[in-house]
Amino acid sequence: MRGFSFGMSSASRLDPVPLRSRSAGGCPEASPALATRAFPIVRGDRRSVADLLDLASDVADRCHSAAPDVDFEGAFPEREFGWLAEAGLLSAPLRRDIGGLGLGSEPGGTLPLLRVLKRIGRGNLSVGRLYEGHVNALLLIQQFGTPEQVEGYAADARLGRRFAVWNTEAKDGIHFEPSGRGRYRMRGSKTFASGAGHVERPIVNGALPDGGWQMCVVATERAGSAVIDPSSWRPLGMRASASTRIDYSGVEVEASDLLGRPGDYRREPAFSGGAIRFAAVQLGGAEALFEATRGHLKATGRGDDPYQRARLGEMAIAVEGGNLWLSGAAASADEPGADPAAVVAYANMVRTAIASICENVLGWAERSVGAQGLLRPHPIERIGRDLTLYLRQPGPDAALAGVGRHVLESPLDAERLWPDVG
Ligand SMILES: Cc1cc2nc3c(=O)[nH]c(=O)nc-3n(C[C@H](O)[C@H](O)[C@H](O)COP(=O)(O)OP(=O)(O)OC[C@H]3O[C@@H](n4cnc5c(N)ncnc54)[C@H](O)[C@@H]3O)c2cc1C
């Protein structure tokens, strides 16, 4: 594996930009001003993938210790994003020629990316979810942006600005309506917008007048009149992901904010293939449950019991099985000249297998630890809530059925259906 190098430009302060937020009763509240941050810069520093993974582990450990502090509605992991920035992880998904580490954006970069995502998920699933959105946005920008957009947003990422992708919506979804002079007026809302009010550069998708599905980077500087509804995020878990509804009605954007062409967001295999990233974060949650169960059995002296040992054995097999799925996922995503349909089917297998691993590990953890694991402040209580919600990703039945359809239609022998993981 090639060595990665860090290269960040000089840090600057970010201007606080207010977004209005609405209380449950519909009254305007104080604006959640964006933090001003400044990060240390590392120039000409070459680090190996192993170094990067160590940094991610360190961030994950800190996130794990701090997770109870941000386990409440209205929270956002501000400190945790500072740690990600200090470790160079916010710019790491950029190509090396624009100051990143090629994580997920250069050949051979998918496996390190999945390992980093798993580690961050192990530390705190909400941070993992937010970081995965940040990574996804930077990959979309590098894939579909103009050279000017790539350069500008890469500079933002190097300065520690946060990105996201907000695609999900309800019936009152986003429309971009031409308002003259190359501008568009937005109408409608996004739901499940992770980090709303805290992310400076979200990609917000919506419909053009002809129905085309368009990506648009709506910088917070443009979105002063957007309204966040905190009452829309009263979840079982994943509280710190701040995945609220945000209403953009009346916000105006420029043609230069539009990213790519209509339909680019759903282009395969990147669209469905991206599921391997959330699966990696989810697997981090399963690993955290495994660790918490091991720790509990050691601390309580219940590890000699054969049933407990058998369950721990099952958990170890399941988590390591997930790691092997990540290796397969990376081999499939990075295979030169791969059949896009096979890449999508493999990603669907990965997300389905890892979801099942996570559900099994959660059940084993709860049975091994018992009621103690369902009482705060036991970490299994929190991680279990987070994982239960984060496992709910779009179209799980369709993902599994897609695997079945692919293998039925493929003319290849079973042995040659998938990439050789080696
Ligand atoms: C913590 C968290 C953060 C999130 N952050 C973001 C974000 O930042 N940006 C963003 O865009 N989204 C985000 N999302 C939304 C996410 O991507 C999914 O859209 C959402 O979680 C879908 O979950 P669901 O269970 O409702 O899925 P669904 O797809 O509705 O699945 C529910 C069930 O219905 C079935 N089903 C689905 N479609 C059909 C159909 N047509 N007919 C019959 N059955 C069907 C499924 O197989 C499943 O059994 C977030 C979600 C969570 C939980």
The ligand as an ORCA input file, in Angstrom:
! r2SCAN-3c Opt
* xyz 0 1
  C     -29.464      8.604     12.050
  C     -29.826      8.817     10.628
  C     -29.210      9.818      9.915
  C     -29.567     10.059      8.584
  N     -28.940     11.064      7.898
  C     -29.271     11.299      6.615
  C     -28.626     12.336      5.875
  O     -27.754     13.060      6.384
  N     -28.988     12.510      4.585
  C     -29.967     11.783      3.994
  O     -30.246     11.991      2.820
  N     -30.612     10.799      4.667
  C     -30.283     10.538      5.947
  N     -30.927      9.543      6.647
  C     -32.038      8.833      6.020
  C     -31.623      7.447      5.509
  O     -30.725      7.551      4.439
  C     -32.834      6.664      5.080
  O     -33.574      7.384      4.129
  C     -33.747      6.315      6.177
  O     -33.036      5.896      7.297
  C     -34.653      5.234      5.633
  O     -35.017      4.345      6.634
  P     -36.365      3.579      6.525
  O     -36.291      2.434      7.484
  O     -37.518      4.503      6.635
  O     -36.269      2.980      5.030
  P     -37.318      2.481      4.041
  O     -36.638      2.358      2.713
  O     -38.612      3.251      4.066
  O     -37.586      1.013      4.585
  C     -38.559      0.672      5.565
  C     -39.171     -0.662      5.178
  O     -40.005     -0.481      4.002
  C     -39.521     -1.313      2.935
  N     -39.749     -0.566      1.703
  C     -38.980      0.429      1.195
  N     -39.531      0.875      0.038
  C     -40.661      0.160     -0.161
  C     -41.656      0.156     -1.177
  N     -41.582      0.999     -2.201
  N     -42.659     -0.732     -1.084
  C     -42.745     -1.570     -0.030
  N     -41.822     -1.624      0.968
  C     -40.808     -0.765      0.895
  C     -38.078     -1.574      3.257
  O     -37.543     -2.712      2.621
  C     -38.148     -1.722      4.786
  O     -38.655     -2.989      5.110
  C     -30.578      9.266      7.965
  C     -31.194      8.238      8.689
  C     -30.827      8.003      9.997
  C     -31.509      6.899     10.749
*
